[in-house]
Amino acid sequence: WEKPWRELAALEFGRWQRQHDRTALEQWEQATEETNRRRPHSAAFGEQTGDGYLEVYGRDGRKTDLEKGIAAYERAAELYPNRAAMRGKLALALAAGGRRDRARQQADLAFELDRATPHADQRLSPELRTAVEVLAEKPVRDGS
């Protein structure tokens, strides 16, 4: 059962956010790995893991954290390929890693998926849309 590990990961990440304690970050990584081992097909947890690594990268600037974030987003995108927000986050992470061509491909896919979904809750948030538009170097409006 992954739930205790997922909750431990959340607790340790919260501790890292408050204290920026490397031990908490290591504990978060271990709990995250165990959660993913026990529930390997959870796109939502994969996306959450990617979000965590990108937050750590944003604070500490370690390339390894960025690479782990990209890997988590890629895995989540494999599991849930039609989620526009996931593709947008992956695009931004790839751009941060210097992979501009792949980033633009993911950005284009994010906009395509965003336009195709009739579900408002699955659309790109205004903040994510703006960030991805900057990456794509062109405004993409959905007409809504």
C-alpha positions in Angstrom: 0.0 0.0 0.0 1.5 3.3 -1.0 -0.5 5.7 1.1 1.7 5.8 4.2 4.7 6.4 1.9 2.9 9.1 0.0 1.9 10.8 3.2 5.5 10.5 4.5 6.7 12.1 1.3 4.3 15.0 1.8 5.4 15.5 5.4 9.1 15.5 4.5 8.7 17.8 1.6 6.8 20.2 3.8 9.7 20.0 6.3 12.1 20.8 3.5 10.0 23.8 2.4 10.1 25.2 5.9 13.6 24.4 6.9 15.5 23.7 3.6 17.0 20.8 5.4 18.9 18.4 3.2 18.0 15.5 5.4 14.3 16.2 4.9 14.9 16.3 1.2 16.6 12.9 1.2 13.8 11.5 3.3 11.3 12.9 0.8 13.2 11.3 -2.1 13.2 7.9 -0.4 9.5 8.1 0.4 8.8 9.2 -3.1 10.8 6.3 -4.6 8.9 3.9 -2.4 5.6 5.4 -3.4 6.4 5.1 -7.0 7.6 1.5 -6.5 4.3 0.6 -4.8 2.1 2.5 -7.3 4.1 2.8 -10.5 1.1 3.8 -12.7 0.1 7.0 -10.9 0.5 9.9 -13.3 -0.8 12.3 -10.6 2.0 11.3 -8.2 4.5 11.4 -11.0 3.4 15.0 -11.7 3.6 15.9 -8.1 7.1 14.4 -7.9 8.1 16.5 -10.9 6.6 19.6 -9.2 8.7 18.9 -6.1 11.9 18.5 -8.0 11.3 21.7 -9.9 10.7 23.6 -6.7 13.9 22.2 -5.3 15.8 23.1 -8.5 14.3 26.6 -8.3 15.8 27.1 -4.8 19.1 25.2 -5.0 19.8 25.3 -8.7 21.2 21.7 -8.8 21.0 20.3 -12.3 20.4 16.8 -10.9 17.2 18.0 -9.4 16.1 19.5 -12.7 16.9 16.2 -14.5 14.9 14.2 -11.9 12.0 16.6 -12.4 12.1 16.2 -16.1 12.2 12.4 -15.8 9.2 12.5 -13.4 7.2 14.7 -15.8 8.1 12.4 -18.8 6.9 9.4 -16.9 3.7 11.1 -15.9 3.2 12.2 -19.5 3.6 8.6 -20.6 1.0 7.5 -18.2 -1.5 10.3 -18.9 -0.5 11.6 -22.4 -3.6 13.8 -22.9 -3.1 16.1 -20.0 -2.4 19.6 -21.3 -1.0 20.9 -18.0 1.4 18.0 -17.7 2.8 18.7 -21.2 3.1 22.4 -20.4 5.1 21.7 -17.2 7.3 19.3 -19.1 7.9 21.9 -21.8 9.0 24.4 -19.2 11.3 21.9 -17.4 12.9 20.9 -20.8 13.5 24.6 -21.6 15.1 25.1 -18.2 17.4 22.2 -19.1 18.4 23.7 -22.4 16.4 21.3 -24.6 14.5 24.0 -26.6 13.4 21.9 -29.5 11.8 19.2 -27.3 10.4 22.0 -25.1 8.7 23.7 -28.1 7.3 20.3 -29.2 5.8 19.8 -25.8 4.5 23.4 -25.7 2.7 22.9 -29.0 1.2 19.6 -27.8 0.1 21.3 -24.6 -1.8 24.0 -26.6 -3.3 21.3 -28.9 -4.5 19.3 -26.0 -5.8 22.4 -24.3 -7.9 23.4 -27.3 -9.2 19.9 -27.7 -10.5 19.3 -24.2 -14.1 20.3 -23.4 -13.4 20.1 -19.7 -12.6 23.5 -18.1 -10.8 21.8 -15.2 -8.3 20.2 -17.6 -7.4 23.3 -19.5 -4.1 25.2 -19.0 -4.2 27.6 -16.1 -3.7 31.2 -17.1 -0.3 31.3 -15.4 0.9 28.1 -17.1 -0.5 29.3 -20.5 1.4 32.5 -20.2 4.7 30.7 -19.3 4.3 28.2 -22.2 3.4 31.0 -24.6 6.6 32.8 -23.8 8.5 29.5 -24.3 6.7 28.9 -27.7 7.5 32.5 -28.6 4.0 33.0 -29.9 0.7 33.8 -28.3 -1.8 30.9 -28.7 -5.3 31.9 -27.8 -8.1 29.4 -27.3 -10.9 31.6 -28.4 -12.9 31.2 -25.1 
